[in-house]
């Protein structure tokens, strides 16, 4: 038997699937191009407004934090290893990278290193200085800090850096101070006597100059009192008055030889 094809119905008149997919693809491409064009126009028009609303961070200005520490004095042996010097130092710490809340922690961390650094330098120069010459040790330490190890000393931990500047003074050992005290008392007394003698000489020259001026003018010079070079010449005293005579009691006659009280 031979099959006879039926009459084509309405469903057979629809377009093929491939042709319909091609038309939808063309339409979607057109819609995408139009959307991109509108988006580009909107973005170009909104950029000036968005630039005004963008968050701009200004560069941070570095702030320097400074702290001063005065720890216990360093004890270094003097020449002869019997007496010592007391080296007092004030450390000035500064940093631009440390946060304020952590600044003290960093200073405590680096303080011991700076103290040991100064102690090694002081011991190296103190062994050559006599124990009664602290000024020589101070000069030696100042020269060493300026030439061998000039401040500021730099310390770093990670990204945090610190600068340290020590200010040094040198003091005597208390035992040496007691030994030198009589010598300095005698020296001060001698200097006071020398100053007093110089002032007396200047006063005598000034008085002679005043006495010579009337002689140069032809006038008779006034009589001069004897010079004893004593404090009484610089500050003359008034003469003492005689003591008052005793008065007799009422109704009592004065004794013979007693001075009579003045009549009122």
C-alpha positions as CSV (number, residue, x, y, z in Angstrom):
1,X,0.0,0.0,0.0
2,X,1.0,3.4,-0.7
3,X,0.6,6.2,1.9
4,X,-1.0,9.3,0.7
5,X,0.3,12.5,2.4
6,X,-2.4,14.6,4.1
7,X,-3.2,18.2,3.4
8,X,-0.8,20.6,5.0
9,X,-2.3,22.3,8.0
10,X,-1.7,25.8,9.7
11,X,1.2,24.4,11.8
12,X,3.2,23.5,8.7
13,X,3.1,27.1,7.5
14,X,5.3,28.4,10.5
15,X,8.9,29.5,9.7
16,X,11.7,27.1,10.3
17,X,13.4,27.2,13.8
18,X,16.7,28.4,12.5
19,X,15.2,31.4,10.7
20,X,13.3,32.5,13.9
21,X,16.4,32.3,16.1
22,X,18.3,34.5,13.6
23,X,15.6,37.2,13.8
24,X,15.7,37.2,17.6
25,X,19.4,37.4,17.6
26,X,19.4,40.5,15.3
27,X,16.8,42.1,17.5
28,X,18.7,41.4,20.7
29,X,21.9,42.9,19.2
30,X,20.0,46.0,18.3
31,X,18.6,46.4,21.8
32,X,22.0,45.8,23.3
33,X,23.6,48.5,21.1
34,X,20.9,50.9,22.1
35,X,21.3,50.2,25.8
36,X,25.1,50.6,25.6
37,X,24.7,53.9,23.8
38,X,22.3,55.2,26.4
39,X,24.6,53.9,29.2
40,X,27.6,55.7,27.7
41,X,25.7,58.9,27.3
42,X,24.4,58.7,30.9
43,X,28.0,58.0,32.2
44,X,29.5,60.9,30.3
45,X,26.9,63.2,31.7
46,X,27.2,61.9,35.3
47,X,31.0,62.0,35.5
48,X,31.4,65.7,36.5
49,X,28.9,65.2,39.3
50,X,30.5,62.0,40.5
51,X,34.0,63.6,40.5
52,X,32.6,66.2,43.0
53,X,31.3,63.4,45.2
54,X,34.4,61.2,45.1
55,X,36.3,60.9,48.5
56,X,39.8,62.4,48.3
57,X,42.2,61.8,51.2
58,X,44.7,64.6,51.8
59,X,48.3,63.5,52.5
60,X,48.9,63.2,56.3
61,X,51.2,65.8,57.8
62,X,53.9,64.2,59.9
63,X,53.7,65.1,63.6
64,X,56.8,64.9,65.7
65,X,56.4,63.6,69.2
66,X,59.1,64.5,71.8
67,X,59.8,63.0,75.2
68,X,62.7,63.5,77.7
69,X,64.0,60.9,80.0
70,X,66.4,61.3,82.9
71,X,67.3,57.8,84.3
72,X,69.6,57.0,87.2
73,X,73.2,58.3,86.9
74,X,75.8,56.0,85.4
75,X,78.7,55.0,87.7
76,X,82.0,54.8,85.9
77,X,85.4,54.1,87.5
78,X,88.0,57.0,87.4
79,X,91.7,56.7,87.1
80,X,93.1,54.2,89.6
81,X,89.9,52.2,89.9
82,X,89.3,53.5,93.5
83,X,86.9,56.4,93.0
84,X,84.2,56.9,90.5
85,X,82.4,59.5,88.4
86,X,78.6,60.0,88.3
87,X,77.5,60.6,84.7
88,X,74.0,62.1,84.5
89,X,72.3,62.1,81.1
90,X,69.0,63.5,79.8
91,X,67.8,61.7,76.7
92,X,65.5,63.6,74.2
93,X,63.5,61.1,72.1
94,X,61.6,62.2,69.0
95,X,59.7,60.4,66.2
96,X,57.5,61.2,63.3
97,X,56.3,57.7,62.5
98,X,55.3,56.4,65.9
99,X,51.7,56.6,67.0
100,X,51.2,58.7,70.2
101,X,49.6,55.8,72.1
102,X,52.7,53.6,71.4
103,X,55.3,56.3,71.8
104,X,56.1,55.6,75.5
105,X,56.4,51.8,74.8
106,X,58.9,52.4,72.1
107,X,61.0,54.8,74.3
108,X,61.1,52.2,77.1
109,X,62.2,49.6,74.5
110,X,65.1,51.8,73.1
111,X,66.1,53.4,76.4
112,X,68.2,50.5,77.6
113,X,70.1,50.4,74.3
114,X,70.9,54.2,74.5
115,X,72.0,53.9,78.1
116,X,74.4,51.0,77.4
117,X,75.8,53.0,74.4
118,X,76.6,56.0,76.6
119,X,78.0,53.8,79.4
120,X,80.5,52.1,77.1
121,X,81.6,55.6,75.8
122,X,82.0,57.0,79.4
123,X,84.0,54.0,80.7
124,X,86.4,54.2,77.8
125,X,87.3,57.8,78.6
126,X,86.9,57.8,82.4
127,X,89.8,55.4,83.1
128,X,92.2,58.1,81.9
129,X,90.9,61.0,84.0
130,X,91.8,61.6,87.7
131,X,88.9,61.4,90.1
132,X,89.0,65.1,91.1
133,X,88.7,66.4,87.5
134,X,85.1,65.9,86.3
135,X,85.5,68.8,83.9
136,X,88.1,66.9,81.9
137,X,85.8,63.9,81.6
138,X,82.9,66.1,80.5
139,X,85.2,67.6,77.8
140,X,86.3,64.2,76.7
141,X,82.7,62.9,76.4
142,X,81.6,66.0,74.5
143,X,84.4,65.6,72.0
144,X,83.7,61.9,71.6
145,X,80.0,62.5,71.0
146,X,80.8,65.1,68.4
147,X,83.5,63.0,66.6
148,X,83.2,59.3,67.2
149,X,79.5,58.8,67.8
150,X,77.6,62.0,66.9
151,X,74.0,62.4,67.9
152,X,71.2,62.0,67.1
153,X,71.3,58.3,67.6
154,X,68.8,56.5,65.3
155,X,66.8,53.4,66.4
156,X,64.3,51.5,64.3
157,X,61.8,48.7,64.8
158,X,59.9,47.8,61.7
159,X,58.6,51.0,60.0
160,X,59.0,53.1,63.2
161,X,62.2,55.1,63.6
162,X,63.3,57.1,66.6
163,X,66.0,59.8,67.2
164,X,67.8,60.2,70.5
165,X,70.0,63.1,71.6
166,X,71.8,62.7,75.0
167,X,72.8,65.7,77.2
168,X,75.6,64.7,79.5
169,X,76.9,66.2,82.8
170,X,79.6,64.7,85.1
171,X,79.6,64.9,88.9
172,X,82.2,64.0,91.7
173,X,82.1,61.0,93.8
174,X,80.8,61.9,97.3
175,X,84.0,60.6,98.9
176,X,86.1,62.9,96.7
177,X,83.8,65.8,97.4
178,X,84.4,65.4,101.2
179,X,88.2,65.3,100.6
180,X,88.2,68.4,98.5
181,X,85.9,70.4,100.8
182,X,88.6,71.8,103.1
183,X,90.8,72.8,100.1
184,X,87.9,74.7,98.5
185,X,87.0,76.4,101.8
186,X,90.6,77.7,102.1
187,X,90.7,78.8,98.5
188,X,87.4,80.7,98.8
189,X,88.7,82.4,102.0
190,X,91.9,83.4,100.2
191,X,90.0,84.8,97.3
192,X,87.7,86.8,99.6
193,X,90.8,88.3,101.3
194,X,92.4,89.1,98.0
195,X,89.2,90.8,96.8
196,X,89.0,92.8,100.0
197,X,92.6,94.0,99.7
198,X,91.9,95.0,96.1
199,X,88.9,97.0,97.1
200,X,90.9,98.7,99.9
201,X,93.6,99.7,97.4
202,X,91.0,101.1,95.0
203,X,89.4,103.1,97.8
204,X,92.8,104.5,98.9
205,X,93.6,105.5,95.3
206,X,90.3,107.2,95.0
207,X,90.8,109.1,98.3
208,X,94.3,110.2,97.3
209,X,92.9,111.5,93.9
210,X,90.3,113.6,95.7
211,X,92.9,115.0,98.0
212,X,95.2,116.0,95.2
213,X,92.5,117.9,93.3
214,X,92.5,120.9,95.9
215,X,96.3,121.0,95.8
216,X,96.3,121.4,92.0
217,X,93.8,124.2,92.3
218,X,95.9,126.1,94.9
219,X,93.6,125.5,97.9
220,X,94.8,124.2,101.2
221,X,94.2,120.5,101.5
222,X,92.1,119.2,104.3
223,X,93.9,117.3,107.1
224,X,93.9,113.6,106.6
225,X,93.2,111.1,109.3
226,X,95.7,108.3,109.9
227,X,95.2,105.3,107.6
228,X,95.0,102.1,109.5
229,X,93.7,100.0,106.6
230,X,90.8,98.8,108.7
231,X,87.1,98.7,108.4
232,X,86.8,101.6,110.8
233,X,88.2,103.9,108.1
234,X,85.6,102.9,105.6
235,X,82.7,103.2,108.1
236,X,83.5,105.9,110.9
237,X,81.5,105.6,114.1
238,X,79.9,108.4,116.0
239,X,81.5,109.3,119.5
240,X,79.8,107.7,122.5
241,X,77.8,110.1,124.8
242,X,78.5,110.1,128.6
243,X,76.0,108.1,130.6
244,X,73.3,110.1,132.4
245,X,73.7,111.1,136.0
246,X,71.6,109.2,138.5
247,X,68.7,111.2,140.0
248,X,68.1,111.1,143.9
249,X,64.9,109.8,145.2
250,X,62.1,112.2,146.2
251,X,62.9,113.9,149.5
252,X,66.6,112.7,149.5
253,X,69.5,115.1,149.3
254,X,72.3,114.4,146.9
255,X,75.5,113.1,148.4
256,X,78.6,115.4,148.5
257,X,80.6,115.1,145.3
258,X,77.8,113.8,143.1
259,X,76.8,116.0,140.1
260,X,73.6,118.0,140.5
261,X,70.8,117.0,138.2
262,X,69.8,119.8,135.8
263,X,67.0,122.0,136.9
264,X,63.7,121.5,135.1
